[in-house]
Amino acid sequence: MKGNNRNEDFNVLTTAVTPYTNQDGIHYERPPLYSLQSDIELMTGTTKNSKKVDHGANTNINDLEIAEEVESPNILDVDLKLIWSFRKVILLSGIISFSGFLFGWDTGVIGGIIQMDSFLSKLGYPKPGLEPGSIVYELKSYQTGLIVSGYHIGCIIGGFTIGRLSSYLGRKKPILIAMGVYITGIIVQITTSLTGKWYQFLIGRAINGLCIGSIAVLTPMFISETAPTAIRGSCTALYQINIASAILYGAIAVYACKEMYSNESEWIVPLSIGIAAALTVCVGIFFTPESARYLVSIGEYDKARASLRKVGDPNVERQLELLQAKIRVDNQASKTPFSFVFHKQFRKRVFIGVSLMTFQQMSGVDYFFYYGTTLFKIAGVSDSYVTMIVLATVNAPISLFGIYIVEKLGRKKTLLIGAALATTCLFIYSIVGTLKIDKDSLDPSVNRVPGIIMIVFTCFYFISFAPTWGTSVSVLVSELYPIHIKSHGIALATAFNWGSNFFIGFCTPIITDRIGYAFGFVFTGCMFLSFWVILFFVPETQGVSLEEIDTLFEKNG
């Protein structure tokens, strides 16, 4: 009997959403009438197909209208005049999304810092140089790996700790706490210039990770709850734009500081800029209204109305009612136990989500961002810091193009094209590096031509990866799961993403010391494998309703 009750509960949960397609052909997810209609009647004073039963709010809302507010339409369908009418909320979203700058900034500066002579002489160990009588300083491979990857351990913990505070403290306070944590981490790193302890720098990096992991949860959530439905997708994309832009600015800052300073200032100044960015976020968040959705969830309706007015919502009472309905739906979904993601009905979806998030990191993108300065220095490039600026310059604008092609070509085709092109570029990079680069040569000209070829195909790799895998994976993964297990499914896939990132950060210097550029074949193989996984297992989810996605998986096992 107990097993039968569990199956009945499971069946109720798996039918908690039904699809709806509006007159423009845009698909939405909405709760069925039997589970939500009574709530709507109670909250809005309407009945099904009624014109209006007023409770004091001049609105006429039915369940289909609520469904349209819950889900965002294709961002390419947004009218530019509509965007202009929401310029105030776009500005607020831009302020909130600036927290993503810290994420990109760290990625942009760390690869250059770990190669600076002043950094290595302070934290590293002396060893004989290539020239007789010369002394050089270096960190051991595992120490370099821990300094880079320890950050990701902090990210995982931060997402599950500081990020969870949003349920109790709202959206603003946890972000401000995260900024305080970030500044603390930077101070810990900067003071290693006094102590010379490499593990202190590692601790500071892990503290920074606590912040980055939490804002990866908080910022998209805050923006999605602040922006109106019609421009929600575009506003949320501002977070990714800030990350890509900050990677570029970080690479430029590291190069500029290396040229300007010859002491510890060359790495202290880029780190200190991170403090300025965090303080900027604090100022911006201070003037940003709290999430109306959070305020409604704790019963602060007057404050929620004030928040909606500040973001320029033209119909405060109607939006308030929509928020109440959405919260009821989410509360129903939140009762689903995490173990449901492993039910046989969802195993294939979980496999796809975890695989895509893992392949995204095992594509090698952070192999280049974290260690590109080191890799291209070995390849004989005269100034590998300039090379990183070139790669970041390619990555930033081409990432914006991904917002367009993911909707134009669809999710599956976009990923297939990206995997095929990235595999080709990585293979050429790896074969040239393995066969043509002489790591022990003292003559830079020996490696110049193969080094240039490797840089060119790395640029082609970013052109292939950034607008495809860089943007499409998170979109497709979010569309795989029905609403009652969506948060659990995405959380599991994201954990694998962070874990893969840790692997890249930690293992790259250790493995590269032993097999050199042949490590690139690992990423080549992962991209090659991803192509076939997508081709045979991943369905196209663009414009497909939840019911149709369920049918696809049932039909294909």
Rosetta blueprint (number, residue, H / E / L):
1 M L
2 K H
3 G H
4 N H
5 N H
6 R H
7 N H
8 E H
9 D H
10 F H
11 N H
12 V H
13 L H
14 T H
15 T L
16 A L
17 V L
18 T E
19 P E
20 Y E
21 T E
22 N L
23 Q L
24 D L
25 G L
26 I L
27 H E
28 Y E
29 E E
30 R E
31 P L
32 P L
33 L H
34 Y H
35 S H
36 L H
37 Q H
38 S H
39 D H
40 I H
41 E H
42 L H
43 M H
44 T H
45 G L
46 T L
47 T L
48 K L
49 N L
50 S L
51 K L
52 K L
53 V L
54 D L
55 H L
56 G L
57 A L
58 N L
59 T L
60 N L
61 I L
62 N L
63 D H
64 L H
65 E H
66 I H
67 A H
68 E H
69 E H
70 V H
71 E L
72 S L
73 P L
74 N L
75 I H
76 L H
77 D H
78 V L
79 D L
80 L H
81 K H
82 L H
83 I H
84 W H
85 S H
86 F L
87 R H
88 K H
89 V H
90 I H
91 L H
92 L H
93 S H
94 G H
95 I H
96 I H
97 S H
98 F L
99 S L
100 G H
101 F H
102 L H
103 F H
104 G H
105 W H
106 D H
107 T H
108 G H
109 V H
110 I H
111 G H
112 G H
113 I H
114 I L
115 Q L
116 M L
117 D H
118 S H
119 F H
120 L H
121 S H
122 K H
123 L H
124 G L
125 Y E
126 P E
127 K E
128 P E
129 G L
130 L L
131 E L
132 P L
133 G L
134 S L
135 I E
136 V E
137 Y E
138 E E
139 L L
140 K L
141 S H
142 Y H
143 Q H
144 T H
145 G H
146 L H
147 I H
148 V H
149 S H
150 G H
151 Y H
152 H H
153 I H
154 G H
155 C H
156 I H
157 I H
158 G H
159 G H
160 F H
161 T L
162 I L
163 G H
164 R H
165 L H
166 S H
167 S H
168 Y H
169 L H
170 G L
171 R L
172 K H
173 K H
174 P H
175 I H
176 L H
177 I H
178 A H
179 M H
180 G H
181 V H
182 Y H
183 I H
184 T H
185 G H
186 I H
187 I H
188 V H
189 Q H
190 I H
191 T L
192 T H
193 S H
194 L H
195 T H
196 G L
197 K L
198 W H
199 Y H
200 Q H
201 F H
202 L H
203 I H
204 G H
205 R H
206 A H
207 I H
208 N H
209 G H
210 L H
211 C H
212 I H
213 G H
214 S H
215 I H
216 A H
217 V H
218 L H
219 T H
220 P H
221 M H
222 F H
223 I H
224 S H
225 E H
226 T H
227 A L
228 P L
229 T H
230 A H
231 I H
232 R H
233 G H
234 S H
235 C H
236 T H
237 A H
238 L H
239 Y H
240 Q H
241 I H
242 N H
243 I H
244 A H
245 S H
246 A H
247 I H
248 L H
249 Y H
250 G H
251 A H
252 I H
253 A H
254 V H
255 Y H
256 A H
257 C H
258 K H
259 E H
260 M H
261 Y L
262 S L
263 N L
264 E L
265 S H
266 E H
267 W H
268 I H
269 V H
270 P H
271 L H
272 S H
273 I H
274 G H
275 I H
276 A H
277 A H
278 A H
279 L H
280 T H
281 V H
282 C H
283 V H
284 G H
285 I H
286 F H
287 F L
288 T L
289 P L
290 E L
291 S L
292 A H
293 R H
294 Y H
295 L H
296 V H
297 S H
298 I L
299 G L
300 E L
301 Y H
302 D H
303 K H
304 A H
305 R H
306 A H
307 S H
308 L H
309 R H
310 K H
311 V L
312 G L
313 D L
314 P L
315 N L
316 V H
317 E H
318 R H
319 Q H
320 L H
321 E H
322 L H
323 L H
324 Q H
325 A H
326 K H
327 I H
328 R H
329 V H
330 D H
331 N H
332 Q H
333 A H
334 S L
335 K L
336 T L
337 P L
338 F H
339 S H
340 F H
341 V H
342 F H
343 H L
344 K L
345 Q L
346 F L
347 R H
348 K H
349 R H
350 V H
351 F H
352 I H
353 G H
354 V H
355 S H
356 L H
357 M H
358 T H
359 F H
360 Q H
361 Q H
362 M L
363 S L
364 G L
365 V H
366 D H
367 Y H
368 F H
369 F H
370 Y H
371 Y H
372 G H
373 T H
374 T H
375 L H
376 F H
377 K H
378 I H
379 A L
380 G L
381 V L
382 S L
383 D L
384 S H
385 Y H
386 V H
387 T H
388 M H
389 I H
390 V H
391 L H
392 A H
393 T H
394 V H
395 N H
396 A H
397 P H
398 I H
399 S H
400 L H
401 F H
402 G H
403 I H
404 Y H
405 I H
406 V H
407 E H
408 K H
409 L L
410 G L
411 R H
412 K H
413 K H
414 T H
415 L H
416 L H
417 I H
418 G H
419 A H
420 A H
421 L H
422 A H
423 T H
424 T H
425 C H
426 L H
427 F H
428 I H
429 Y H
430 S H
431 I H
432 V H
433 G H
434 T H
435 L H
436 K H
437 I L
438 D L
439 K L
440 D L
441 S L
442 L L
443 D L
444 P H
445 S H
446 V H
447 N H
448 R H
449 V H
450 P H
451 G H
452 I H
453 I H
454 M H
455 I H
456 V H
457 F H
458 T H
459 C H
460 F H
461 Y H
462 F H
463 I H
464 S H
465 F H
466 A L
467 P L
468 T L
469 W H
470 G H
471 T H
472 S H
473 V H
474 S H
475 V H
476 L H
477 V H
478 S H
479 E H
480 L H
481 Y L
482 P L
483 I H
484 H H
485 I H
486 K H
487 S H
488 H H
489 G H
490 I H
491 A H
492 L H
493 A H
494 T H
495 A H
496 F H
497 N H
498 W H
499 G H
500 S H
501 N H
502 F H
503 F H
504 I H
505 G H
506 F H
507 C H
508 T H
509 P H
510 I H
511 I H
512 T H
513 D H
514 R H
515 I H
516 G H
517 Y H
518 A H
519 F H
520 G H
521 F H
522 V H
523 F H
524 T H
525 G H
526 C H
527 M H
528 F H
529 L H
530 S H
531 F H
532 W H
533 V H
534 I H
535 L H
536 F H
537 F H
538 V L
539 P L
540 E L
541 T L
542 Q L
543 G L
544 V L
545 S L
546 L H
547 E H
548 E H
549 I H
550 D H
551 T H
552 L H
553 F H
554 E H
555 K H
556 N L
557 G L
